[in-house]
Amino acid sequence: MSVAPQSVGRRERNKQDKLDRIVAAATELFAERGVDEVTTQQIADKADIGTGTLFLYAKTKGELLLLVQNAKYTEALEEGLADAETIPGVLDAVLAIVRPIVVCNRTQIDNGRTYLREMVFGDPEEPRHSAALAIVAQAEEAIAAALRRDERVTAGDAATLAHIVSAVMFLSLATSVNIALSVEELVQDIRRQIEVLLPR
């Protein structure tokens, strides 16, 4: 009876080991060269697996990027949430949530822009895309909570404003005219746009 669980456990461990190797290989290659300059064959070779095996874990290079970046965006959001808790002002709390996401996106600009494109235009039913959209939803919930600190902002308005803030942030990060901007310049640009939205 105990043979079956050990077999399943070993299989699951092997699958996790392959996934970890894929993520490590993709992370390193994407960071070094950018997503557009890396092939799936190079990732498979670095992970020491066959290309067919790689496609069992991610069907496209875009899904591989989501696999890598989702973990980074989750960490950025957690950092922003922790920072926002210590900041009393509404606008500054919102920016505390936004800033680590901007930093994460700008670590490798082409990867960041491709990640946003994959997230927005990918299949929302595919697990990696779904996870990316869940991160956006969590960020919007956090931003809405910060906005609700202002008693003039209703729960419904906070949710709508948070969605707008999210759109402002992602458009600012994705647009070609902002490629040369630093993190601080981007955050200040986003700040100016959010300021217009808030009650005065």
C-alpha positions as CSV (number, residue, x, y, z in Angstrom):
1,M,0.0,0.0,0.0
2,S,2.8,2.5,0.8
3,V,4.5,1.9,-2.5
4,A,2.0,4.1,-4.5
5,P,2.4,7.3,-2.4
6,Q,6.3,7.0,-2.5
7,S,6.0,6.6,-6.3
8,V,3.8,9.7,-6.6
9,G,6.0,11.6,-4.3
10,R,9.1,10.8,-6.3
11,R,7.3,11.8,-9.5
12,E,6.2,15.0,-8.0
13,R,9.7,15.8,-6.8
14,N,11.1,15.1,-10.2
15,K,8.5,17.4,-11.8
16,Q,9.3,20.1,-9.3
17,D,13.0,19.7,-9.9
18,K,12.5,20.1,-13.6
19,L,10.3,23.1,-13.1
20,D,13.0,24.7,-10.7
21,R,15.7,24.1,-13.4
22,I,13.5,25.6,-16.1
23,V,12.8,28.7,-14.0
24,A,16.4,29.1,-13.0
25,A,17.6,28.7,-16.6
26,A,14.9,31.1,-18.0
27,T,15.6,33.6,-15.2
28,E,19.3,33.7,-16.0
29,L,19.0,33.8,-19.7
30,F,16.2,36.4,-19.8
31,A,18.2,38.6,-17.4
32,E,21.4,38.3,-19.4
33,R,20.0,38.7,-22.9
34,G,16.3,39.7,-22.7
35,V,13.4,37.6,-23.7
36,D,13.5,38.4,-27.4
37,E,17.1,37.2,-27.7
38,V,16.6,33.8,-26.0
39,T,15.3,30.7,-27.7
40,T,13.3,27.9,-26.0
41,Q,16.1,25.5,-27.1
42,Q,18.7,27.6,-25.2
43,I,16.5,27.4,-22.1
44,A,16.0,23.7,-22.5
45,D,19.7,23.1,-22.9
46,K,20.6,25.2,-19.8
47,A,17.9,23.4,-17.8
48,D,19.3,20.1,-19.1
49,I,16.0,18.8,-20.4
50,G,14.5,18.2,-23.8
51,T,12.5,20.9,-25.7
52,G,9.5,18.6,-25.6
53,T,9.7,18.4,-21.8
54,L,10.1,22.2,-21.6
55,F,6.8,22.6,-23.5
56,L,5.0,20.4,-20.9
57,Y,5.7,23.2,-18.4
58,A,5.2,26.3,-20.7
59,K,3.9,26.2,-24.2
60,T,5.5,29.5,-25.4
61,K,8.4,31.7,-24.5
62,G,5.8,34.2,-23.3
63,E,4.5,31.7,-20.7
64,L,8.1,31.1,-19.6
65,L,8.5,34.8,-19.0
66,L,5.3,34.8,-17.0
67,L,6.5,31.9,-15.0
68,V,9.7,33.8,-14.1
69,Q,8.2,37.3,-13.7
70,N,5.1,36.3,-11.7
71,A,7.2,35.3,-8.7
72,K,9.1,38.6,-9.0
73,Y,6.0,40.7,-9.2
74,T,4.5,38.9,-6.2
75,E,7.6,39.8,-4.2
76,A,7.4,43.4,-5.4
77,L,3.7,43.6,-4.4
78,E,4.5,42.1,-0.9
79,E,7.2,44.7,-0.5
80,G,4.8,47.5,-1.5
81,L,2.1,46.3,0.9
82,A,4.6,46.2,3.8
83,D,5.8,49.7,3.0
84,A,2.3,51.1,2.5
85,E,1.2,49.9,6.0
86,T,3.8,52.3,7.6
87,I,2.8,55.4,5.5
88,P,-0.2,57.4,6.7
89,G,-0.8,59.6,3.6
90,V,-3.1,58.2,1.0
91,L,-1.1,59.2,-2.1
92,D,2.2,58.2,-0.5
93,A,0.7,54.8,0.5
94,V,-0.5,54.2,-3.0
95,L,2.9,55.1,-4.4
96,A,4.6,52.8,-1.8
97,I,2.6,49.9,-3.5
98,V,3.4,51.1,-7.0
99,R,7.1,51.8,-6.6
100,P,8.4,48.2,-6.2
101,I,6.3,47.1,-9.1
102,V,7.9,49.8,-11.2
103,V,11.3,48.7,-10.0
104,C,10.5,45.1,-10.9
105,N,9.3,46.0,-14.3
106,R,12.3,48.2,-15.1
107,T,15.0,45.7,-14.0
108,Q,15.1,44.5,-17.6
109,I,12.9,46.9,-19.7
110,D,12.2,44.6,-22.7
111,N,11.3,41.8,-20.4
112,G,9.0,44.1,-18.4
113,R,7.2,45.4,-21.4
114,T,6.9,41.9,-22.9
115,Y,5.5,40.7,-19.5
116,L,2.8,43.4,-19.6
117,R,1.9,42.5,-23.2
118,E,1.6,38.8,-22.4
119,M,-0.4,39.5,-19.3
120,V,-2.9,41.8,-21.1
121,F,-3.2,39.9,-24.4
122,G,-2.6,36.3,-23.3
123,D,-5.2,33.7,-22.7
124,P,-6.7,34.4,-19.2
125,E,-7.6,30.7,-18.8
126,E,-3.9,29.7,-19.1
127,P,-2.5,29.2,-15.6
128,R,0.5,31.6,-16.0
129,H,-1.6,34.3,-17.5
130,S,-4.3,33.8,-14.8
131,A,-1.6,34.1,-12.1
132,A,-0.4,37.4,-13.6
133,L,-3.9,38.8,-13.7
134,A,-4.4,37.6,-10.0
135,I,-1.3,39.7,-9.1
136,V,-2.9,42.7,-10.8
137,A,-6.1,42.1,-8.9
138,Q,-4.2,41.9,-5.6
139,A,-2.4,45.1,-6.4
140,E,-5.7,46.8,-7.2
141,E,-7.2,45.6,-3.9
142,A,-4.2,47.0,-2.0
143,I,-4.4,50.3,-3.8
144,A,-8.2,50.5,-3.1
145,A,-7.5,49.8,0.6
146,A,-5.0,52.7,0.7
147,L,-7.5,55.0,-1.1
148,R,-10.3,54.1,1.4
149,R,-8.2,55.7,4.1
150,D,-9.7,59.0,2.8
151,E,-13.3,58.9,4.2
152,R,-14.5,60.9,1.2
153,V,-13.7,57.9,-1.0
154,T,-16.4,55.2,-1.0
155,A,-15.6,51.5,-1.4
156,G,-17.0,51.5,-4.9
157,D,-15.1,54.6,-5.9
158,A,-11.9,53.2,-4.4
159,A,-12.2,50.1,-6.5
160,T,-12.7,52.1,-9.6
161,L,-9.9,54.5,-8.8
162,A,-7.6,51.6,-8.1
163,H,-8.4,50.1,-11.5
164,I,-7.5,53.5,-13.1
165,V,-4.3,53.7,-11.1
166,S,-3.4,50.2,-12.3
167,A,-4.0,51.2,-15.9
168,V,-2.0,54.4,-15.5
169,M,0.9,52.5,-14.0
170,F,0.9,49.8,-16.7
171,L,0.5,52.2,-19.6
172,S,3.3,54.3,-18.2
173,L,5.6,51.2,-18.0
174,A,4.6,49.9,-21.4
175,T,4.7,53.0,-23.6
176,S,7.7,53.4,-25.9
177,V,8.1,57.1,-25.1
178,N,9.0,56.2,-21.5
179,I,11.7,53.7,-22.2
180,A,14.5,56.1,-21.3
181,L,12.9,57.3,-18.0
182,S,14.4,56.2,-14.7
183,V,12.4,54.5,-12.0
184,E,12.1,57.8,-10.1
185,E,11.0,59.7,-13.2
186,L,8.3,57.1,-13.9
187,V,7.1,57.1,-10.3
188,Q,6.9,60.9,-10.3
189,D,5.0,60.8,-13.6
190,I,2.6,58.2,-12.2
191,R,2.3,60.4,-9.0
192,R,1.2,63.4,-11.0
193,Q,-1.5,61.4,-12.8
194,I,-2.8,59.9,-9.6
195,E,-2.9,63.2,-7.9
196,V,-5.4,64.5,-10.4
197,L,-7.7,61.5,-9.6
198,L,-7.8,62.0,-5.8
199,P,-10.4,64.2,-4.0
200,R,-9.2,67.6,-3.1
